[in-house]
Amino acid sequence: MHLKIPGYPSVFRPVNPGLCAGKSPGLAGLISGVSQYSTHCSLSISKLYSKTQVTNDVVECYVVTANCSVNVLAYSANDDCTRRIGQVKVNGVVVWQGSWAGHFSTPRGVNTLRIDPFSCSVLEGPLRFDTYESQNSARKLTDYLQQLDDGSVIVGVTADEASRNLSSALPTLREFGIDVADVGIRGSFSFIAQKGYPDKTVLRKVLTEEESNKTPARVHAVVTGTYALIALLG
């Protein structure tokens, strides 16, 4: 599944069976000393300097490549206190976790993390919006998503119960390609999305408490892509 991020081509490559797949263009890291311009690098120079003829400048081009694995597992509450655990892992490192009847706290509601797919790290969060408790939390979730810059990559995961007062946030979530209006009480959902590109969102949702306690919403995807950094020295 190709995801166009402003400034560079990118791919969300879901690992789950049944989801679409794509190829990673390379290993994560910084590659310096490129002897010839890549096509993207040349196009970037033309775009940035379309009104200026560049003749004697020395050009240094650095190509940054992402290959960031993201695992997201939601969980739902239940009435018999059966333990349930949720996690978000970025390149195998746990960056969020919660549990029902377990050893971790219960961050009830919708939880979000904003990530940098190139350093494969968390830029912001986790942030919790308790959309079970109040409609005000749904409004805060809406405000947060709307103020994000285009191109921001967001990971979302539900814990315990997130649907009861989520309704006012549903239109904004839908703009991100996250249609969860049919998720019922104690259902679950998880997603990886990029603002401005809703057709590239990777979403998994489980509609009922019974289903979610058997097979909670899980997403495993690899975020890949490249962009060029250009320095003109003259």
Secondary structure, 3 states (H helix, E strand, C coil): CECCECCECEEEEECCCCCCCCCCCCCCEEECCCCCCCHHHHHHHHHHCCCCCCCCCEEEEEEEEEEEEEEEECEECCCCCCCEEEEEEECCEEEEEEEECCCCCCCCEEEEEEEECCCCEEEEEEEEECCCCCHHHHHHHHHHHHHCCCCCEEEEEEEECCCCCCHHHHHHHHHCCCCCCCCCCCCEEEEEEECCCHHHCEEEEECCHHHHHHCCCEEEEEEEEEEEEEEEEC
